[in-house]
Amino acid sequence: MDHVFEGRLIAEIQKAFLRKLGYCPTNEVQSWNSSLTYMRMILETKNIPDECGVAIEFMIPLTQKRIDFILTGQDSEDRDSAVVVELKQWNKVEAVHGTDSLVNTWVGGKMQDRPHPSYQAWSYTQTIENFNEEVSSGRVSLHPCAFLHNYVRAETNDPLFSEQYSDDIAAAPPFCAGDAKSLRSFIARYISKPDSKEVLFRIENGRIKPSKSLQDSLKSMLEGNQEFVLLDDQKVAFERIKQAINEARKTGNKKVIVVEGGPGTGKSVVAINLLVDMINQDCVAAYVSKNSAPRDVYKALLAKDHRKARLDSLFKGSGQFTNPEKEQFDVLITDEAHRLNEKSGLYSNLGENQILEIIQSSKVAVFFLDELQRVTVADIGTQKAIKEFALSEGAEFSTMQLSSQFRCNGSDGYLTWLRNILEISAEDSIDGENFDYDFQVFDTPEEMHSAIAEKSAARNKSRVVAGYCWKWSSDSKSNPDSNDIVIGDYERSWNLGNTKTWAIDEGSIEQVGCIHTCQGLEFDYVGVIIGDDMRYEDGKVVTDFRTHPGQDKALRGIRKLPEDKAQQIADGIIRNTYHVLMTRGQKGCYVYCQDESLRNYIRDNLAKAPVSYGTFKSEDYYRAAEGKTDYDLES
């Protein structure tokens, strides 16, 4: 409050951003100036003690999402509490009918759909509760609300308070211009005694519960339980797709929707939530994927409670529509659409085109897409191709974007750094942002595998994968003692051919997976063996598809092409493959490279990156080494 009064708060926030994250957002200064001045006036009362804890722009664990304002203390019964305030400068809102929790407002220079501020505040507190045992155990209670200090509420029929948002408003009340006393009373109800930041410390440093993974939560989702709280752009995409499906069912107008997003942006979470919601609305719906690994894992987890025929009707391969019956499905939800092929069948001799067949077979076709995850010569899934087929079938075509990062510890900085070191793209880091992600380079495959096995011991949620640089012999498909992957004294079998559920099987930590058995799935930690198909030579990362065995279906037919064309196509596939493998871990990625020069190159780039683990950053270590901080160097 003193900082606001003295005009110093913005400078303090900017310094804190630089200290904590290595960058300072400039586009938020105006909103801080406005919103936090209003918050100072709200807090200027003897009913809210001065020694409460305050967090501004609090980053939610395992995401890149930030909470605008948190106030902590104790209530009248000495219970530890935190009030979460979502601050908005909006002055105009329109209700978005036919959706849950979406409003339309002026942001980014135009009217756009956004989650209702009450839903947004509630969803952020739910996400903290899902990960933090201090909160989930009830030792700390969170109380969300929203404050739209520029918004003048209409006397009647105000869209922000429309009946369709009643559940959101009940969970997190919104306060508008003129509601200062009401907001002050709301805060004082839960914060009447000081805590000197103790509760904030417990929220930030409380034990993080094991992260939910989609494969773990699918059974509960199909039973109608809400396992994943959709945040921000995920919620917008989900609701807009639901709205489009409901419109198509009423009007009969065919629709095709492409949802683009990088690794960990929640494509599969939105896809499965859509499937469950459509089933509950008695839609004829199915989840479609080219790669069988996620389907087989999902079906194995559900097998005890659902008949096989029922599961086969819900989870389909992309090659099952070769004789399309026009619009036999209300909606087909295609995950990993970048992996779709032209032809189907064992010999690629069936059907016309998988994209076209999916569109023809459904009233609404939804494609979840990341073109940087195309990893075989046969992959044809692009937005351009989908749009062309949609228009040829007379369908309405639209696109959506998912940008929020929820894998790789929520680190956009890590993904940018990874694309740079793999030379997939040359990007500036996100606002110069560091990454808070456990990434390590090992000198031997034994050390790396041992570290991943240790991570997997508690929950069986970590795995080792590799580039396809070793032949998969027929013996190793059924014999775990037949080792195809041999690097010095390190010997392992590829994942056994008699199981399609390697990602969740007991004991499979001792085997090594490949792109075909892990794409579309996620782990706590992933260990990646980079084979001789990627090396560092003459100051560049180079690829060599000739190290792959002829049986590698990702490069099937590549050797028949002219050499320069073959190298160009294979180069992109190999880089994309390692990009996929190195983004399977929610909490960390451990790497061993056969090529020592590549190993040193990655390690050197890691040392240059402003890496952060929790609140401790690499630059703190070097400053401590130079005697410039109070940190104890050894600890």
C-alpha positions in Angstrom: 0.0 0.0 0.0 2.9 2.3 0.7 4.4 1.5 -2.6 1.2 2.4 -4.4 0.9 5.7 -2.5 4.6 6.6 -3.2 4.4 5.6 -6.9 7.0 2.8 -6.4 4.9 -0.3 -6.9 5.4 -0.8 -10.7 9.2 -0.5 -10.3 9.1 -3.1 -7.5 7.0 -5.5 -9.6 9.3 -5.1 -12.6 12.4 -5.8 -10.4 10.7 -8.9 -9.0 10.0 -10.1 -12.5 13.6 -9.7 -13.5 14.8 -11.4 -10.4 12.3 -14.3 -10.5 11.8 -14.9 -14.3 14.6 -13.1 -16.1 12.2 -10.8 -18.0 9.7 -8.0 -17.5 6.4 -7.7 -19.4 5.9 -4.1 -20.5 2.3 -4.6 -21.8 0.9 -5.1 -18.3 2.2 -1.9 -16.7 -1.0 0.1 -17.4 -3.2 -2.5 -15.9 -1.0 -2.8 -12.8 -1.2 1.0 -12.4 -4.9 1.0 -12.6 -6.0 -2.2 -10.9 -3.6 -2.2 -8.0 -4.5 1.4 -7.2 -8.1 0.3 -6.8 -6.9 -2.7 -4.6 -5.1 -0.3 -2.3 -8.3 1.6 -1.7 -10.2 -1.6 -1.0 -7.6 -2.7 1.6 -7.4 0.7 3.4 -9.5 -0.4 6.3 -8.8 -1.4 9.9 -10.8 -4.6 9.3 -8.0 -6.0 7.2 -4.7 -6.1 9.1 -1.6 -4.6 7.7 0.6 -7.7 8.2 -1.3 -9.9 5.7 0.6 -11.6 2.9 0.3 -10.2 -0.6 1.2 -11.9 -3.8 1.0 -10.1 -7.2 1.2 -12.0 -10.4 1.5 -15.3 -8.6 2.5 -18.1 -11.0 0.4 -21.3 -10.6 2.6 -24.4 -10.3 3.2 -26.5 -13.4 1.6 -23.8 -15.6 2.4 -20.4 -17.1 -0.8 -19.0 -15.7 -0.5 -16.1 -13.2 -3.0 -15.0 -10.6 -3.4 -11.2 -10.4 -3.7 -10.7 -6.7 -3.7 -12.9 -3.5 -4.2 -11.8 0.1 -3.5 -14.2 2.9 -4.2 -14.3 6.6 -6.5 -16.0 9.0 -10.2 -15.8 9.6 -12.0 -15.2 12.9 -11.7 -19.0 13.7 -7.9 -18.9 13.2 -8.2 -20.9 10.0 -5.5 -20.1 7.3 -7.1 -18.5 4.3 -6.3 -16.8 1.0 -8.5 -14.6 -1.1 -7.8 -14.8 -4.8 -8.8 -11.8 -6.9 -9.0 -11.8 -10.7 -8.6 -8.2 -11.7 -10.2 -6.9 -15.0 -10.3 -3.5 -16.6 -13.3 -4.5 -18.8 -16.1 -2.0 -19.2 -18.3 -4.0 -21.6 -19.4 -7.6 -21.6 -21.8 -9.6 -23.8 -23.2 -13.0 -22.8 -22.3 -15.8 -25.2 -25.4 -17.9 -25.4 -25.2 -21.6 -25.9 -22.0 -22.0 -24.0 -21.0 -22.5 -20.3 -18.9 -19.7 -18.7 -17.9 -17.7 -21.8 -18.4 -14.0 -22.3 -17.5 -11.7 -25.2 -15.5 -8.6 -24.3 -13.1 -6.1 -25.9 -9.5 -7.4 -25.6 -6.5 -7.1 -27.9 -8.2 -4.4 -30.0 -11.4 -6.5 -30.8 -14.3 -8.3 -29.3 -13.3 -11.8 -28.3 -14.6 -14.8 -26.3 -13.1 -15.1 -22.9 -13.9 -17.2 -19.8 -16.3 -15.4 -17.4 -14.1 -13.7 -14.7 -15.7 -15.7 -12.0 -15.0 -19.0 -13.9 -11.4 -17.8 -14.4 -10.8 -17.1 -10.7 -12.4 -20.4 -9.7 -10.5 -22.4 -12.3 -7.2 -21.0 -11.0 -7.9 -21.9 -7.4 -9.0 -25.4 -8.5 -5.8 -25.9 -10.4 -3.8 -24.9 -7.3 -5.9 -27.3 -5.2 -5.3 -30.1 -7.7 -1.5 -29.8 -7.2 -0.9 -28.5 -3.7 -1.5 -30.7 -0.6 -1.6 -27.7 1.7 -4.8 -26.6 -0.1 -6.3 -30.0 -1.1 -6.0 -31.2 2.5 -8.0 -28.2 3.8 -5.1 -26.8 5.8 -5.3 -23.6 3.7 -8.7 -22.5 2.1 -8.9 -20.5 -1.1 -11.7 -18.0 -1.7 -11.8 -16.7 -5.3 -13.5 -13.6 -6.6 -13.3 -11.1 -9.5 -13.0 -7.4 -9.4 -14.0 -5.4 -12.6 -13.4 -1.9 -11.2 -14.3 -0.2 -14.5 -17.5 -2.1 -15.1 -20.7 -0.3 -14.3 -23.4 -2.9 -13.6 -26.8 -2.4 -15.4 -29.8 -2.0 -13.2 -31.6 -4.9 -14.9 -30.5 -7.8 -17.1 -26.8 -7.2 -16.8 -25.0 -9.8 -19.1 -22.2 -10.4 -16.6 -24.8 -11.6 -14.1 -26.9 -13.5 -16.6 -28.6 -16.7 -15.2 -26.4 -18.8 -17.4 -23.4 -17.8 -15.2 -25.1 -18.5 -11.9 -22.8 -21.5 -11.0 -19.7 -19.5 -11.8 -20.9 -16.5 -9.7 -21.8 -18.7 -6.8 -18.3 -20.2 -6.8 -16.5 -16.8 -7.2 -18.6 -13.6 -6.8 -17.8 -10.7 -9.2 -17.5 -7.2 -7.9 -17.9 -4.1 -10.1 -17.5 -0.3 -10.0 -19.3 0.8 -6.9 -18.9 -2.5 -5.1 -15.9 -1.4 -3.0 -17.6 -1.9 0.3 -18.9 -5.3 -0.7 -15.5 -6.5 -1.9 -13.9 -5.2 1.3 -16.4 -7.1 3.4 -15.8 -10.3 1.3 -12.1 -10.1 2.0 -12.5 -9.2 5.7 -14.8 -12.3 6.1 -11.8 -14.6 5.4 -8.9 -12.3 6.3 -9.4 -10.8 9.7 -6.0 -11.7 11.3 -2.5 -11.3 10.0 -0.2 -14.2 9.0 3.0 -12.3 8.0 3.1 -14.2 4.6 3.1 -17.6 6.3 0.2 -18.9 4.2 1.8 -17.6 1.0 4.9 -19.5 1.8 2.9 -22.7 2.3 1.0 -22.2 -0.9 4.2 -21.6 -2.9 6.3 -24.3 -1.2 3.7 -26.9 -0.2 4.2 -30.4 -1.4 3.2 -30.8 -5.0 0.9 -33.8 -5.5 1.6 -36.1 -8.4 0.4 -34.5 -11.6 -2.7 -35.8 -13.2 -2.3 -37.5 -16.5 -5.0 -38.0 -19.0 -4.6 -41.8 -19.1 -5.0 -41.9 -15.3 -8.2 -39.8 -15.2 -10.0 -41.1 -18.2 -12.1 -43.7 -16.3 -13.4 -41.1 -13.9 -14.1 -38.6 -16.7 -16.3 -41.2 -18.5 -18.1 -41.7 -15.2 -19.0 -38.0 -15.3 -16.4 -36.6 -12.8 -14.5 -33.5 -13.6 -10.9 -34.4 -13.5 -9.4 -31.6 -15.5 -10.3 -28.0 -15.0 -10.0 -26.3 -18.4 -8.2 -23.0 -18.2 -8.5 -19.9 -20.4 -8.0 -20.8 -24.1 -8.7 -24.5 -23.4 -12.1 -23.5 -22.0 -12.8 -21.1 -24.9 -12.0 -23.8 -27.5 -14.0 -26.4 -25.7 -17.1 -24.2 -25.4 -16.9 -22.9 -29.0 -16.6 -26.5 -30.3 -19.6 -27.6 -28.2 -21.6 -24.7 -29.6 -20.6 -25.6 -33.2 -21.7 -29.2 -32.7 -25.0 -28.2 -31.2 -25.6 -25.8 -34.1 -24.8 -28.5 -36.6 -27.2 -30.9 -35.0 -30.0 -28.4 -35.2 -29.3 -26.9 -38.7 -27.7 -29.9 -40.4 -24.9 -27.6 -41.6 -21.6 -29.6 -41.9 -18.7 -28.2 -39.9 -14.9 -28.8 -39.8 -12.8 -27.4 -37.0 -9.0 -27.4 -36.6 -7.5 -26.8 -33.2 -3.8 -26.1 -33.3 -1.4 -26.2 -30.4 2.1 -27.3 -29.4 3.1 -30.1 -27.0 1.4 -29.8 -23.7 -1.2 -27.2 -24.6 -4.0 -29.6 -23.7 -5.2 -30.8 -27.1 -5.8 -34.4 -25.8 -7.4 -33.1 -22.6 -9.9 -30.9 -24.6 -10.5 -33.8 -27.0 -11.3 -36.3 -24.3 -13.5 -33.8 -22.5 -15.4 -33.2 -25.7 -15.9 -37.0 -26.2 -17.3 -37.4 -22.7 -19.5 -34.3 -23.0 -20.9 -35.5 -26.4 -21.6 -39.0 -25.0 -23.5 -37.4 -22.1 -25.6 -35.4 -24.7 -26.4 -38.7 -26.5 -24.4 -37.7 -29.5 -22.9 -40.5 -31.7 -19.3 -39.6 -31.2 -15.9 -41.2 -31.3 -12.3 -40.4 -30.6 -10.0 -41.1 -33.6 -6.2 -41.4 -33.8 -3.7 -42.8 -36.3 -1.3 -43.9 -33.5 -2.8 -46.9 -31.6 -0.7 -46.3 -28.4 -3.1 -43.8 -26.8 -6.2 -45.7 -27.8 -4.8 -49.0 -26.5 -3.8 -47.4 -23.2 -7.2 -45.7 -22.8 -9.1 -49.0 -23.6 -6.9 -51.0 -21.3 -7.6 -48.7 -18.4 -11.4 -48.9 -19.1 -11.6 -52.6 -19.8 -12.7 -53.6 -16.3 -15.8 -51.4 -16.4 -16.8 -51.3 -20.0 -17.6 -53.9 -22.6 -15.1 -54.2 -25.4 -17.7 -53.5 -28.1 -18.5 -50.2 -26.3 -14.8 -49.2 -26.2 -14.3 -50.1 -29.8 -17.1 -47.8 -30.7 -15.6 -44.9 -28.8 -12.0 -45.3 -29.8 -11.2 -45.8 -33.4 -8.2 -45.9 -35.7 -8.1 -43.4 -38.5 -8.2 -46.2 -41.1 -11.6 -47.4 -40.1 -13.6 -45.1 -42.4 -12.4 -46.3 -45.8 -16.0 -47.0 -46.9 -17.6 -43.9 -45.4 -21.3 -43.9 -44.7 -22.2 -40.2 -45.0 -22.4 -38.5 -41.7 -23.0 -41.6 -39.6 -21.4 -39.8 -36.7 -22.6 -36.6 -35.1 -19.0 -35.8 -34.3 -15.6 -37.4 -34.9 -12.8 -36.0 -32.7 -9.4 -36.7 -34.3 -6.4 -36.3 -31.9 -2.9 -36.1 -33.3 -4.3 -35.2 -36.7 -0.9 -34.4 -38.0 -0.3 -38.2 -38.1 -3.2 -38.9 -40.6 -2.2 -40.8 -43.8 -3.5 -40.8 -47.3 -4.3 -44.5 -47.7 -5.3 -47.0 -45.0 -4.7 -50.7 -44.5 -1.7 -52.8 -43.8 -0.4 -52.3 -47.4 -1.7 -48.7 -47.7 -4.1 -49.9 -50.4 -7.4 -49.0 -48.9 -9.6 -45.9 -49.1 -9.0 -42.6 -50.7 -7.7 -40.2 -48.0 -8.1 -40.4 -44.2 -8.8 -36.7 -43.8 -11.5 -36.8 -46.5 -13.1 -40.0 -45.1 -13.3 -38.6 -41.5 -15.0 -35.4 -42.8 -17.5 -37.4 -44.9 -18.3 -39.7 -42.0 -19.4 -37.0 -39.6 -21.6 -34.0 -39.3 -18.8 -32.2 -37.4 -15.2 -33.2 -37.7 -12.7 -31.8 -35.1 -9.0 -32.1 -35.8 -6.4 -31.5 -33.1 -3.2 -30.6 -34.9 0.5 -29.8 -34.4 2.4 -29.8 -37.6 5.8 -30.0 -35.8 4.7 -33.5 -34.7 4.6 -35.0 -38.2 7.1 -37.8 -37.8 6.8 -40.1 -40.8 7.0 -39.7 -44.6 3.3 -40.8 -44.8 2.0 -38.1 -42.4 -0.2 -35.7 -44.3 -2.1 -33.8 -41.6 -1.9 -30.1 -42.2 -4.3 -27.2 -41.8 -4.1 -26.5 -45.5 -5.0 -30.1 -46.5 -7.9 -30.3 -44.0 -9.3 -26.9 -45.2 -9.2 -28.0 -48.8 -11.1 -31.2 -48.1 -13.6 -29.4 -45.9 -14.4 -26.8 -48.6 -14.7 -29.6 -51.2 -17.4 -31.2 -49.0 -19.3 -28.0 -48.5 -18.4 -27.7 -44.9 -18.0 -24.6 -42.8 -14.3 -24.4 -41.8 -12.9 -22.7 -38.7 -9.7 -22.7 -36.7 -8.8 -22.3 -33.1 -5.5 -22.0 -31.2 -4.3 -23.4 -27.9 -1.2 -21.7 -26.5 -1.1 -22.2 -22.8 1.5 -24.7 -21.7 0.7 -27.5 -19.2 3.4 -30.1 -19.9 7.2 -29.6 -19.4 6.3 -27.9 -16.0 4.3 -25.3 -17.9 7.5 -23.8 -19.4 7.1 -22.1 -22.7 10.8 -21.1 -22.3 11.8 -24.7 -22.4 9.9 -25.4 -25.6 11.5 -22.4 -27.2 14.9 -23.4 -26.1 14.4 -26.9 -27.3 13.3 -25.8 -30.8 16.4 -23.7 -30.9 18.9 -26.3 -30.0 17.3 -28.9 -32.3 17.4 -26.1 -35.0 13.8 -26.6 -35.8 13.4 -22.8 -35.6 15.4 -19.8 -34.5 13.2 -18.0 -32.0 13.7 -15.4 -29.4 12.9 -16.9 -26.0 9.5 -15.9 -24.6 10.2 -12.3 -23.4 13.7 -13.6 -22.5 12.1 -16.0 -20.1 14.0 -18.7 -18.3 12.6 -22.2 -17.9 11.7 -24.0 -14.7 12.1 -27.6 -15.9 14.3 -30.5 -14.8 16.5 -31.0 -17.9 19.8 -33.0 -17.5 22.4 -34.3 -19.9 24.1 -37.6 -19.0 27.5 -39.0 -20.1 26.4 -42.6 -20.2 23.0 -44.3 -21.0 23.4 -46.4 -17.9 23.4 -43.3 -15.7 20.5 -41.7 -17.5 18.3 -44.9 -17.4 19.1 -45.4 -13.7 18.0 -41.9 -13.0 14.7 -42.4 -14.8 14.1 -45.8 -13.2 14.5 -44.1 -9.8 11.9 -41.5 -10.8 9.5 -44.3 -11.9 9.9 -46.4 -8.8 7.2 -44.6 -6.8 4.4 -44.3 -9.4 5.4 -46.2 -12.5 5.0 -43.0 -14.5 8.4 -42.4 -16.1 9.9 -44.1 -19.2 13.0 -44.3 -21.4 12.6 -43.7 -25.2 15.0 -43.5 -28.1 15.3 -42.5 -31.7 14.8 -45.4 -34.2 18.5 -46.1 -34.7 18.5 -49.8 -33.8 16.8 -52.7 -35.6 13.8 -54.2 -33.9 14.5 -58.0 -34.2 11.8 -60.5 -34.1 13.3 -62.2 -31.1 13.1 -59.0 -28.9 9.4 -58.7 -29.6 8.7 -61.5 -27.2 12.0 -61.9 -25.3 13.1 -59.2 -22.9 16.5 -60.7 -22.7 17.1 -60.2 -26.4 18.7 -56.7 -26.5 18.6 -54.7 -29.7 19.8 -51.5 -28.3 23.5 -51.9 -27.4 25.7 -48.9 -26.5 28.9 -50.1 -24.9 27.9 -52.0 -21.8 24.3 -50.7 -22.0 21.9 -53.3 -23.4 18.1 -53.0 -23.5 15.2 -54.4 -25.5 12.8 -52.3 -27.4 9.4 -52.4 -25.8 7.9 -55.9 -26.2 5.9 -56.5 -29.3 3.2 -58.5 -27.4 2.0 -55.4 -25.6 0.3 -52.3 -26.8 0.3 -50.8 -23.4 4.0 -50.4 -22.7 3.4 -46.9 -21.3 1.5 -48.2 -18.3 2.7 -51.8 -17.9 4.5 -52.9 -14.8 8.2 -53.6 -15.4 8.3 -51.8 -18.8 10.7 -49.2 -17.3 13.4 -51.7 -18.2 12.5 -51.6 -21.9 12.9 -48.7 -24.3 10.1 -47.1 -26.2 10.1 -45.3 -29.5 8.0 -42.5 -31.2 5.3 -45.0 -32.2 4.6 -46.2 -28.7 4.7 -42.9 -26.8 3.3 -40.1 -29.1 0.1 -38.8 -27.7 1.0 -40.0 -24.1 2.8 -38.3 -21.3 5.0 -39.3 -18.3 6.3 -37.7 -15.2 9.9 -37.9 -16.5 11.1 -39.0 -19.8 14.6 -40.3 -20.6 15.7 -39.8 -24.3 18.5 -41.6 -26.0 19.5 -39.6 -29.1 21.1 -42.0 -31.5 23.6 -41.5 -34.4 20.9 -40.1 -36.5 21.5 -36.7 -34.9 25.0 -35.3 -34.5 26.8 -31.9 -34.1 29.3 -31.2 -36.8 31.0 -28.0 -38.0 28.9 -25.8 -35.7 25.6 -27.3 -36.8 23.1 -30.0 -35.7 22.9 -32.5 -38.6 20.8 -35.5 -39.2 21.5 -38.8 -41.0 18.6 -41.1 -41.8 20.9 -43.8 -43.1 21.5 -44.9 -39.5 17.9 -46.0 -39.3 17.1 -49.7 -40.0 15.2 -50.4 -43.2 12.2 -51.5 -41.1 11.6 -48.0 -39.7 8.1 -47.3 -41.0 8.6 -43.6 -40.4 11.0 -43.4 -43.3 9.4 -46.1 -45.5 10.2 -45.4 -49.1 12.7 -42.6 -48.4 15.6 -44.3 -50.1 13.7 -44.4 -53.4 13.7 -40.6 -53.6 16.5 -38.4 -55.0 19.2 -38.0 -52.4 18.7 -34.3 -51.8 14.9 -34.7 -51.6 15.2 -37.7 -49.3 17.6 -35.8 -47.0 15.3 -32.8 -46.8 12.2 -34.8 -45.8 14.1 -37.1 -43.4 15.8 -34.2 -41.7 12.5 -32.7 -40.7 11.1 -36.0 -39.6 14.2 -36.8 -37.3 14.1 -33.3 -35.7 10.4 -33.5 -35.2 10.8 -36.9 -33.7 13.2 -35.8 -31.0 11.1 -32.7 -30.4 8.2 -35.0 -29.6 10.2 -37.4 -27.5 11.8 -34.6 -25.5 8.3 -33.1 -24.7 6.7 -36.2 -23.2 7.8 -35.4 -19.6 5.6 -33.3 -17.3 8.3 -32.6 -14.8 11.6 -33.4 -16.5 13.6 -34.7 -19.5 16.9 -36.5 -19.1 19.1 -37.0 -22.2 22.0 -39.1 -23.4 23.5 -38.5 -26.9 25.6 -41.1 -28.6 27.5 -38.2 -30.3 29.8 -36.6 -27.8 29.9 -33.4 -29.7 26.1 -33.1 -29.6 26.2 -33.9 -25.9 28.6 -31.1 -25.3 26.6 -28.7 -27.5 23.4 -29.3 -25.6 25.2 -29.0 -22.3 26.8 -25.7 -23.3 23.5 -24.3 -24.4 21.9 -25.5 -21.2 24.6 -23.6 -19.2 23.8 -20.4 -21.1 20.0 -20.7 -20.6 18.6 -18.9 -17.5 17.4 -22.2 -16.1 15.3 -22.1 -12.9 14.4 -24.9 -10.5 11.7 -23.6 -8.2 13.0 -20.2 -6.9 16.7 -21.0 -7.4 18.2 -20.1 -10.7 21.5 -20.8 -12.4 22.6 -17.2 -12.2 22.2 -17.4 -8.5 24.8 -20.2 -8.4 27.3 -18.2 -10.4 26.7 -15.1 -8.4 27.3 -17.1 -5.2 30.5 -18.5 -6.7 31.7 -15.0 -7.1 30.8 -14.1 -3.6 28.1 -11.6 -4.7 25.1 -13.1 -2.8 24.3 -14.5 0.6 23.6 -18.0 -0.8 25.7 -20.8 0.6 27.5 -22.1 -2.5 27.4 -25.8 -1.6 23.6 -25.9 -0.8 
